């Protein structure tokens, strides 16, 4: 792995805003539900020297790469658990933890995953996998592309990618897979390029939305967000905060809707009436922050 790619682990977004809304306090325990490169975890531990962080990640490489340094620096103030944040409720209870004082989740896909894990990048020829944690998952993007029905593929590309060329792309996939199995990213990329409308105004690669859609479907990303939000209102003590960072509307919308519904029920009070975005200074320093949106809420009571 190059030094540049190591740096990708450390480009956590909206760090100052996370600390402002999470508001870590001495003697309290916080969960970083998406450990990644440990940037947010480090910021929380440094901001409040007497708090503890429990971090989750289902990417074993992320844990093996970034956990040792943080453990060396912060000792028993840090605990890292290998697991999906959708299972937060179950995994914390297994550790004997029934309530926490705040939780953060960054739903973005890390640059490391995009560049290093099989199937994520449209610019690198790898097996068409897309599993964030092969140890936890069986379904691959290759299986979806080669065995999914015409209706399923159209639904995936339109719902999770909002791909305008969905019909043409799916028809081309059905035609190609009757002749040969689609096994690699470049096979799929070239197929999409061959049938996509080209526009000078389009800034992203024509296969980007299809890859996003497949990744979301394979990893059940939206289902995981829903499970995480439901667990958060059960686990966070009254007075504690829930902070979520999203990178596209499919992630942001369910957070916004959930917070609004829970506020109407008297469970939460929304702290960010509008989504919080990166400052001009951060936008200049970290391009990854340009699409980041933060929403935060304070727990008033736990649901019965």
C-alpha positions in Angstrom: 0.0 0.0 0.0 1.4 3.4 -0.9 1.8 6.2 1.6 -0.8 8.2 -0.4 -3.4 5.5 0.2 -2.5 5.3 3.9 -3.4 9.0 4.1 -6.9 8.2 2.8 -7.6 6.6 6.1 -7.0 9.8 7.9 -9.2 12.2 5.9 -12.1 12.2 8.3 -14.7 14.8 7.4 -16.5 17.4 9.5 -14.3 16.7 12.5 -14.9 20.0 14.3 -18.6 19.8 13.6 -18.7 16.2 15.0 -17.1 17.4 18.3 -19.5 20.4 18.4 -22.6 18.3 18.2 -21.5 15.1 19.9 -20.2 17.3 22.8 -18.0 14.6 24.6 -18.0 14.8 28.4 -15.6 13.4 31.0 -16.4 10.0 32.3 -18.8 9.2 29.4 -18.7 6.4 26.8 -19.2 7.1 23.1 -19.5 4.9 20.1 -17.8 5.6 16.8 -19.9 3.2 14.7 -17.7 3.5 11.6 -14.1 3.4 12.8 -12.3 3.4 9.4 -9.0 5.2 9.7 -9.8 6.2 13.3 -9.9 9.9 12.6 -13.1 10.7 14.4 -12.2 8.3 17.2 -8.9 10.1 17.7 -10.6 13.5 17.7 -13.1 12.5 20.4 -10.5 11.0 22.6 -8.3 14.0 22.3 -11.1 16.5 22.8 -12.1 14.9 26.1 -9.2 13.2 27.9 -11.5 11.4 30.4 -14.0 9.8 28.0 -14.0 6.4 26.4 -14.7 5.4 22.8 -16.0 2.0 21.6 -15.5 1.8 17.8 -17.0 -0.6 15.3 -15.9 -1.6 11.8 -16.7 -4.7 9.8 -13.7 -4.1 7.6 -11.0 -6.2 9.3 -8.2 -4.5 7.3 -9.2 -1.1 8.6 -9.0 -2.4 12.2 -5.7 -4.2 11.7 -4.2 -1.1 10.0 -5.4 1.6 12.4 -6.2 0.1 15.7 -2.6 -0.6 17.0 -1.5 3.0 16.9 -4.6 4.3 18.6 -4.5 1.6 21.3 -0.9 2.5 22.0 -1.8 6.2 22.4 -5.1 5.9 24.3 -4.8 2.5 26.0 -8.0 1.2 27.7 -9.9 4.4 26.8 -10.4 2.7 23.4 -12.2 -0.5 22.5 -12.5 -1.7 18.9 -15.1 -4.3 17.9 -15.1 -6.1 14.6 -18.7 -6.0 13.4 -21.3 -4.2 11.4 -22.8 -1.1 13.1 -26.3 -2.5 12.1 -25.6 -5.0 14.9 -24.6 -2.4 17.4 -27.4 -3.2 19.9 -26.6 -6.9 19.9 -22.8 -6.5 20.0 -22.8 -3.9 22.8 -25.1 -6.0 25.0 -22.8 -9.0 24.3 -20.0 -6.8 25.9 -22.3 -6.1 28.9 -23.0 -2.5 27.7 -26.6 -1.5 27.8 -26.4 2.3 27.4 -23.9 4.8 25.9 -23.6 8.5 26.1 -23.5 9.3 22.4 -22.9 7.8 19.0 -21.4 8.9 15.7 -21.8 7.2 12.3 -20.1 8.2 9.0 -21.9 6.4 6.3 -19.4 7.2 3.6 -17.3 4.6 1.8 -13.6 5.1 2.6 -11.1 5.9 -0.1 -9.1 2.9 1.0 -12.1 0.6 0.3 -12.7 2.2 -3.1 -9.0 1.8 -4.2 -8.0 -1.4 -2.4 -11.0 -3.7 -2.1 -12.2 -5.8 -5.0 -15.0 -4.4 -7.2 -15.3 -0.9 -5.8 -13.5 1.2 -8.3 -14.5 1.8 -11.9 -10.8 2.7 -12.6 -9.2 -0.6 -11.4 -9.7 -4.0 -12.9 -10.5 -6.4 -10.1 -13.0 -9.2 -9.4 -16.6 -7.9 -9.3 -17.0 -8.5 -5.6 -18.0 -5.3 -3.7 -18.4 -6.9 -0.3 -17.2 -4.6 2.5 -16.6 -7.6 4.7 -16.2 -10.9 2.9 -16.1 -12.7 6.3 -19.6 -11.5 7.1 -21.2 -11.6 3.6 -21.8 -14.2 0.9 -23.6 -12.3 -1.9 -21.2 -10.6 -4.4 -21.8 -8.1 -7.1 -20.8 -10.7 -9.7 -23.6 -13.0 -8.5 -26.1 -10.1 -8.7 -25.1 -9.1 -12.2 -25.0 -12.6 -13.6 -28.0 -14.1 -11.8 -30.3 -11.2 -11.0 -33.5 -10.9 -13.0 -34.1 -8.1 -15.4 -36.6 -6.6 -13.0 -34.2 -6.8 -10.0 -31.3 -5.2 -11.9 -33.5 -2.4 -13.2 -34.8 -1.8 -9.7 -31.3 -1.8 -8.2 -29.8 0.6 -10.7 -32.7 3.0 -10.6 -33.5 3.0 -6.9 -29.9 3.0 -5.6 -28.1 4.7 -8.5 -30.8 6.9 -10.1 -29.2 5.8 -13.3 -31.0 7.3 -16.3 -29.6 4.7 -18.8 -30.9 1.8 -16.6 -32.9 0.0 -19.3 -30.1 0.1 -21.9 -27.5 -1.0 -19.4 -29.6 -3.9 -18.0 -30.6 -5.1 -21.5 -26.9 -5.1 -22.4 -26.0 -7.1 -19.3 -28.7 -9.7 -20.0 -27.4 -10.0 -23.6 -23.7 -10.3 -22.6 -24.2 -12.8 -19.7 -25.9 -15.2 -22.1 -22.6 -15.4 -23.9 -20.1 -15.1 -21.1 -20.1 -14.5 -17.4 -19.3 -11.0 -16.2 -16.5 -11.5 -13.7 -14.5 -8.3 -13.5 -15.0 -4.5 -13.0 -13.6 -3.7 -16.4 -16.0 -6.1 -18.2 -18.9 -4.2 -16.6 -17.3 -0.8 -17.1 -16.7 -1.4 -20.8 -20.3 -2.7 -21.3 -21.7 0.4 -19.6 -19.5 2.7 -21.6 -20.7 1.1 -24.8 -24.4 1.8 -24.2 -24.4 5.0 -22.2 -25.2 8.4 -23.5 -22.2 10.7 -23.4 -22.6 14.2 -22.2 -19.9 16.9 -21.9 -21.7 18.1 -18.7 -21.4 14.8 -17.0 -18.5 15.0 -14.5 -18.5 11.4 -13.3 -17.7 8.2 -15.1 -20.7 6.6 -16.8 -20.4 3.5 -14.7 -20.2 5.3 -11.3 -24.0 5.2 -10.5 -24.3 1.5 -11.4 -21.3 0.7 -9.2 -22.8 2.7 -6.4 -26.1 0.9 -6.8 -24.5 -2.5 -6.7 -22.4 -1.6 -3.7 -25.4 -0.4 -1.8 -27.5 -3.5 -2.6 -24.7 -6.0 -1.9 -23.9 -4.5 1.5 -27.5 -3.6 2.4 -26.3 -0.1 3.2 -29.7 1.5 3.6 -31.0 -1.4 5.7 -27.9 -1.1 7.9 -28.6 2.6 8.4 -32.2 1.9 9.4 -31.0 -0.8 12.0 -28.4 1.6 13.3 -30.9 4.5 13.9 -33.4 2.2 15.6 -30.6 0.9 17.9 -29.3 4.4 18.7 -32.5 5.6 20.3 -32.5 2.6 22.5 -28.9 2.7 23.5 -28.1 6.4 23.9 -29.0 7.8 27.3 -31.3 10.8 27.6 -29.2 13.9 27.1 -26.8 12.0 24.8 -26.4 12.8 21.1 -26.7 10.9 17.8 -24.5 12.3 15.0 -24.8 11.0 11.4 -22.7 11.9 8.3 -24.1 11.1 4.9 -22.6 11.5 1.4 -25.6 11.3 -0.9 -29.4 11.7 -0.6 -30.1 8.0 -0.3 -28.2 8.0 3.0 -29.3 11.5 4.2 -33.0 11.1 3.5 -33.7 8.2 6.0 -31.7 10.0 8.7 -33.6 13.2 8.2 -36.9 11.4 8.2 -36.1 9.2 11.2 -35.0 12.2 13.3 -38.2 14.1 12.3 -40.5 11.1 13.2 -38.7 10.6 16.5 -39.0 14.3 17.3 -42.7 14.1 16.8 -42.9 11.2 19.2 -41.0 13.2 21.8 -38.0 10.7 21.7 -35.5 13.2 20.1 -34.9 16.8 19.6 -33.2 17.7 16.3 -30.2 19.9 16.8 -29.4 20.5 13.1 -32.6 21.9 11.5 -30.7 21.9 8.2 -27.8 19.6 7.3 -24.4 20.8 8.3 -21.8 21.0 5.6 -18.0 21.5 5.4 -16.5 24.9 5.8 -14.7 26.6 2.9 -11.4 25.9 4.7 -12.1 22.1 4.9 -13.4 22.0 1.3 -10.0 23.4 0.1 -8.1 20.9 2.2 -10.2 17.8 1.7 -12.2 17.2 -1.5 -14.0 14.2 0.1 -15.9 16.7 2.3 -17.7 18.4 -0.5 -20.7 16.1 -0.4 -20.7 15.4 3.3 -23.8 16.3 5.3 -24.1 16.1 9.1 -27.3 15.8 11.1 -27.5 15.6 14.8 -30.2 15.0 17.5 -30.3 14.8 21.3 -32.1 11.9 23.0 -34.9 13.1 25.3 -36.1 9.6 26.4 -35.6 6.0 25.2 -38.6 4.4 23.5 -40.5 1.9 25.6 
